[in-house]
Amino acid sequence: MNHTIIHLTDTNFKKKVLTISNAPKNNPFLIDFWAEWCKPCQAMLPILENIAKKFCDVLQVAKLNIDENPITTKQYNIRSVPTLLLMCHGAVLSTKIGLLSQKELEEFLQQYIS
């Protein structure tokens, strides 16, 4: 895993994502809800690593394993994977479900980040 991707858990989610002071320059979070057994989730990994590098000044990329973190998964009503949540200041700005290409993900993000 690339070091620019944050690993989230039920334990650290609030501190890492919901505490505004922890977000550098109030950058939004792109959170990937995924599972080991999910082939589209595995296909998203290199795309997310590229996004994390390309947008490192304006976006934080994070991953949360749904099987290991049922509390946060239920809290955000995640029913399929991969699900991407774009969050800022604790609020969900937008959601994308399913495998996206790098181009599709970049076009989605451009609507929200400068």
N, C-alpha and C positions, 0 to 999 in steps of 0.2 A: 504494500500500500504506500502511496505517496505521502510524504510527511506533511503536505499541505492540507490533507483531508483529516478533519477532526472526527474521532470516534465517539459517538454519543451512546449513553446508556440511560436507563430509568433513573439511576442515581445522579448522573451529572447533567442531565438535560436542562433542568431549571437554571443551574449555575452557568452553564455554557451558552445557552440560547436565550433564556428569558430574562436574565439579568443584563439590563441595558449597558451598564458600565463595562461589561466584558466584550462588547462588540467594538472592535477598533473602528473609529470614525463612523460609528453607527451603521456599518456595512450590513446588508441583509445576509441571511443564511440560506443556502440551498441544501435542504436535508433530504437525503436519499433513504427511504424506508425500504429495506431489502431483506433477502433471506438466502442462505447458502444454497438451498435446493433450487433456486429460481434462475433458470438459464438467461432470461432477459436481464436480470439483475447483474449477472456476471458479465454480460456484454456491455453494460453501462459503465463498468469500472474504468476502463481506459478513457472513455469519454469524460467521465467526472474528473479524472486525474488531469486531463488536458484543460478542462474548464477551470479547475482549481489553480493551475499555473497561469493560464491566460488572463483570468479575472482576479488575481490575488490582491490587487489594490482596492477592489470595489465589492468583493464578494467572499464569503466564507463558505466552503463546501464541507458538509458533514454527512456521516452515514450512521444509520441506526438499524441494527439487526432486529427484525420483528419477533423472531422466535426467542431471543434472549432478553427482550425488553417489552413484555406485554402491557405494562402500565401506560407507557407513552404511546404505544401503538393503539391501544383502546381509546386513550384520551383524544387522539387526533382522528379517530374513526377510520383507521387504515384497513381497507378490506382486500386490497390486491397489491401486488408488488411487481415491478418497482413503482413506488409512488414518490414523487418529488414535491416537497413543500417549499415554497419560497416565503421566508418569514423575516420580519423586521420589527424590532421593539416588542417581540412576543406575539405579534399578530400575523396570521397567515395572509399573505398578499395574493398568492395564487397556487394552484395545484396542477400537476401534470401526472397522469397515470399511464404506465406502459413505457416501452423502450422508445427512446428518441435518438435520432442521429445527432452528431455534433452540431450540424447546421441548425437543426430544429431547436435544439436546446439553446444555442446562442441567440437565435431569433426571439425565443421566449424570454430570455434574460434581458435582452436589449430594451424591452418595454419597461423594465423596472430599475435598471442600473445605468449610471452615467459613465 
